[in-house]
Amino acid sequence: MDKAMAYIDKLAAKLGVAAEHVYGVLVKQAVVGGVISTIMMISAIIVAVLLTKSLAKKSREHQKHVGKYDLNPYQVIHWCTVFALAVLCIAALTNGPDMVGKILNPEYYAIKEILDTIGGK
């Protein structure tokens, strides 16, 4: 923890501001990052769900099959979006705790960022 405080003091001295200001900025940025990540993930999942439903409806309406494999192009695209939706859901499950954690406990993520920066040197 002493190393972290020394890093904050050094960074604050370089920027010409108080160490509390630097820490406050990191806390606010953790919240902003969590909110943006959450909104982007939710909107991507909503778009994928709506696209999947739309393509499923189109593939039922248009029973046109093409090519030597007798494929319905809407159905192929539909299954690709289903796969993308599955990948997005897995990403939401693995990254969800961090996204929500940055909103609920930004101090932890600010300290974690400081310690990661110190450890990276």
N, C-alpha and C positions, 0 to 999 in steps of 0.2 A: 504494500500500500504506500510505503514511503517513496518507492520508485515512481508510482503513479502520480503522487502529489508533486514530486520533483519535475516530472514531465509536464504536468499542467502549468507549474510555475515557469518553466523554461519557455513553453509555448506562449504563455501570457506575456512574458517579458519581450519576446520577439514581436508579438502583435501590438504591444503597448497598451494592453488592457489588463484588468484584474483577473486573477485565476478563477474567481467565482463566475465571471462573465463567460470565460471559455467553457467551463463546466455546464453553465446554463444553456449555452448554445448547443453543446453536445446532447443534452437532455431533450431540448426542443427538437433537434434534428432526429433523434430516435423516434419521437412521437410522429413526426412528419413522415419518416420512412415507413413506419408501421402502418399508418393510415393509407398512404399511397399504395403500398404493397397489397394491403387488404382490398382496397377498391379495385385495383387492377385485376387481382385474382378473381374476385366475385364477378366483375364485368366480363372477363374472359369466359368464365364458366356459363354465365347467362347467355352470351352470344353463341357459344358452342351448343348449348341446349336448344336455343331457338333455331339455329341453323340445322341441327339434327332433326328436329321435328318437321321443319319445312321441307327438307330433302326427303324425309320418309314419306311425307304426303305426296310430293312430286313423283317419287318412284312408284307409288301405288297408282297415281293418276296416269302416268305415261308408261305403258307397258312395252315400250319400244326397246327391243334388244338388238345390239349391233355387234359386228365382228365375228370372228370365227369361234370365239368362246361364248357367244350369245349373252353378252353382258348388258345390263341396263346401266347407262352412264350415271343416272341419278342415284342408283343404288350403290355404285362404287364410291361416289363422292360421299354418300350418306355414311357408309362404313368407315371411310377415312375420318370423317368428323366424329364418329363414335369413338374411334381410337384416340383422336386428339382430346376428346372430352375425358376419356379415362386417364390419359396422361396428366391433364390439368387437375383432375380430382386427386390423383396421387401426389402431385406437387403441392396442392392445397393442404393435404393431410400432413405432409412432411414439413412444409414451411409455415403452416398455420400457427403453431405455438410461438414461433419467433415473431410473426406479424402481429399477433394479438399481444404478445409479451412486450413488444416495443411501445404499445399504446398504454398498457396497464402498469408497466414497471420500467419507465424509460431510464431511470437512474442506473439500473443494472447494465443496460446496454451501452450507456455512456461510459461507465467504468470499464466494461468489457472492451470497448473500442480503444480506450486509452491503453489498457493492458496488452491488447493485440498489437498496437503500434509500438509499444516498448519492446515486446517480444520479437517483433519483426526486425529490429535493428541488429 
